[in-house]
Amino acid sequence: MFNERDSRQIKERGTSVETVEGQVERFAKGFPWMDIVAPATPGNGIVVLDEAQADAAEAYCDKAECAGRCKFVPASGAASRMFKDIFSGLDRLKAGEDPGSCSPVGKLASGIKNFAFWSDDLFGEPKDCKEFRQKAASILLEEPGLGYGSKPKGVLKFHRYPDGEVRTAIAEHLVEAQKYMRNADGTANLIITISPEHRELFEAAVKEVKAEYEARYGITYSISFTYQDKATDTVAVTPEGEPFRKDDGSLLFRPAGHGALIYNLNKVEDEIVSIKNIDNVSNERFLEVTARWKKVLMGKCLELRDQIKELIGKIDAVADEPYSEKADAVCKEAAEFLDKVLCVTLQAPCEQAARLKALRSKLDRPVRVCGMVRNEGEPGGGPFIVRGRDGSTNLQILESVQINPDDPSAKEMLAGATHFNPVDLVCCLRDHEGKKFNLLDHVDEEAGFISSKSFQGRELKALELPGLWNGSMSDWNTLFVEVPLETFNPVKVVLDLLRPAHQS
């Protein structure tokens, strides 16, 4: 399949010919559809807390000990998709067309003074005319100007405050971190996944505010940047399934989606990790509700960790004994916990020692607690109860591409989903003895994606690794908790910055 030049290229990327051959074979084989048992709904997979229960979870977060807390922020890639409609409008304007005031570029121009990146020196007063629409879009996207069309979301100006302060997305993450990710020693740890070419931009954006925020909030930030390893990139293929070659004959490799970040997460030393996308930040008016519910999720995660530790201790205490009623009671307690709390049901062996071993295996896994918001049309993975290849069930976050569109039952359950995950997770990366899990042992390699893309106008197929909060965490113990919609304020397109959550 590959020649000597290909082999050198593959090895230079830090991977093996066998791995890339397996990727090409995966395109031909595809991925199996997920076996959905039911959508996770309130009372059946999604926990809905009343105020007293939320207070208790928040208090648990404050008192429970853990070996460090960290905020993990996926922030790779440029913001080009955020400006897709504006780029399209600018192309039309340059061609002599006028998309009009109701088009995305028209709304950008008419509302330009309400964006944090507006300044009178750059844009001047808005006018309802073709010339100003072109001027506004050009200044926003191109150089000279702001050049936002080629910059990452994290360094873009998101919010302007009444006192004149302007914050980028990464600055808002620092403000959030001091509120709910503070360690006992007064530090807040952040790990931000970026593209190497954007490092200087991120470092400059952090340097601009770090010292000021540390003095303002009485905190010390520990901020590190991490890259998606090139070795996790996957080879592209033609629509016919042959390795895709560029004009110079070399193979085309593409980043394998956010699922590649499981390797980065696996290097984190802190025990409790909060995962939240770079664009999901709001005006500080929403900080109290955001921080409260982040601490609620952390509290539930720490509580779940401690409950599992206790159950594993009970199993270990009776595991070497001959058959006993006490061991039977432990089996029953563990099975009921897995079923009622985690929606994990399994056909455990009848023989007591084997049953204890099977139950312990299901308990001894990384833990994640995922915030779920009511589905009101926003994009996001859906929560489902899924049956695995071993016949057991558990809770999973699925994307629509993992669900068979030709299966009426699956389509019905997809339609019955009431919530979605806005990438708002808290994870526990250590086991009952405080040792780090090897997260790569808990990835479902059969839960990847194949998507249609293009390169220089040529169609291709791309392979994405199992998503970070999808297949990469398939084998984790999972709890879904409903959180208020106010905690979810993503900026997928630039006009989202005109929503109330992003305005003062």
Helices and strands as residue ranges (DSSP letters): H 4-12, H 17-29, E 35-39, E 41-42, E 45-47, H 51-63, E 69-74, G 80-83, H 84-94, H 104-110, G 112-114, H 120-123, H 130-141, G 148-150, G 153-155, E 157-160, E 166-168, H 169-180, E 187-194, G 196-198, H 199-217, E 220-227, G 230-232, E 234-235, E 253-254, G 258-261, H 262-265, E 272-276, G 284-286, H 287-318, H 325-342, H 352-363, E 367-374, E 382-387, E 393-398, G 400-402, H 408-415, E 419-420, E 424-428, G 439-442, E 449-455, E 458-464, G 471-473, E 477-482, G 485-487, G 494-498, G 500-502
